[in-house]
Amino acid sequence: MISKINFEILKKLLINIQINENGQFSIAINYKGTPTLIIIDDYFPCLKGTRFPLFAKSPSNNIWPMIIEKAFTKIYGSYFNLQ
C-alpha cells in the first residue's frame, strides 16, 4: 500500500494519471534540475507469451511503477541503461 506522503509525491510527478484517448501518459520529471515533460504510451515489455511485466512490478498490481520506469527509460535510452 502506498503511503499518503508517497502519494503526494506521485501526484506532483504525474501530470496525467489517467490514460488519454491515445493511450498516452504525461509525466513531469525533474531531470538534472530541469522539469522535463515526458510522454509515454501504455505498452510495457512483458515476459514472452505472458502478461507479466518484464521489469518494474507492483505487489498491489498498480501501474504507476511501470509508468515512472518507462519515463526514465525514455530519458536514458533503454531499460538496460537504467541502474
Secondary structure, DSSP 4 states (H G I P E B T S, - for coil): ---HHHHHHHHHHBS--S--TTSEEEEEEEETTEEEEEEEES---B-TTSSSBSS---TT--SHHHHHHHHHHHHHSSGGG--
